[in-house]
Structures are given as C-alpha cells and as structure tokens.
C-alpha cells in the first residue's frame, strides 16, 4: 500500500471458506491469523473496515434442503453457522 489509502472505508466479505484455510472444515487458526494481519494493515493505514462473515465452512442451508431437510430449518442452521463464525 502507498502512503495514502485509496479508500477511506472498505467492506470486507469474509467467506466461511476463507476461514477454513487449507482445512476441510471449521476454522483454521493460521488462516485467521493471516486474515487478521491483512486487516490490521488496513486499520493501521487509517482505513475504516466493515466486516461481513459467512458460514459456508460449517453448514450450507441450500444443499441441506435439497437433501430433504425443510428449507426454513436449513436456512436457519446456515444463519447460525454465520453467527458462530462472527463470534
């Protein structure tokens, strides 16, 4: 990054897949460390950061509903997976 950031504010969408890193499921601490270092660089440069997380690493509501789980239940489980990642 140069001396002056290109943007004052950014919105970062962090998918559940990014949180998995090279793992097969859940959250990879090394991947989280790498992501945090990049976010810290932005913050240190004076950029305001909005962060949105996903939950696809834990549960996919659409895929589960196609397997016979009620769509509303599957979607609720997917939203709860997102909350878990956000914590």
N, C-alpha and C positions, 0 to 999 in steps of 0.2 A: 504494500500500500504506500502511496505517496504521502506527502506532508499533510494534505488536506483531503479528508474523505470525500468521495464523490456524492454520497448521500448522507443526510443528517439522521434519517431514520430508516430502518430496514425491518421487514417482516421475514422471519426465517421459519420455513415449514420443515420440521424435523420428523421424518417418517419413522415408523417403528422399525423398518428395515435398516435404517442408518444406526439405530440404537443397538441392533444385533451385531453390527460389525461383521466379522467373518464367522460368527457363531451360527448355530442352527435355530436358536430360539431365545427368547427373553432379552436381557440387556447385557451387553459386553462392556465391562468396566473400562477396558482400554479404548474402545470406540467412544465412550462417553468422555473420557479424558481428552481425546483428540478434538472432539467437538467443542468441549469447554475451552480449550486453548484457543481455538479459532474465534469463538465468541468473545473471549477476553481481549483478543487483539482488536476486534471491532470496538468494544467498550472503551479500551484504553485510547483508541483513536478519537473518542468523543461521539461515536455513533450510538443512537438510541436503538435498542433491539426489542422487537416484539417476537415472541417465540410461540409457535403452534406445534404441538406434538401429535403424532398418530399412534395407533395401537396395533397396526398390522403384524407386528412381530409376535403378538400374543394371541390374537383372535381376529378372524375375518368373518364378519356377520353375513355378507352376501354368500360366501362359499358355504357356510354352515346352513343357511336357509335352503340352499339347493340340495343339501343332504337330508332334508326332512325336518329340520328344526324350524319352528314357527318364526317367520321373518321378524316380527316385533321383538321376540326374545333374542334372536341372533343379533339384531341391531343394538339392542340394549347391552348385550355382552361385549360387542365391539366398542361401544362408547365407554364401558367400564375399563376395558383394556387401555384406552386412551388416557383415562384418569390415572390408572396405575403408572403409566409412563410419565405423566405430568408430575406425579409426586416425587 
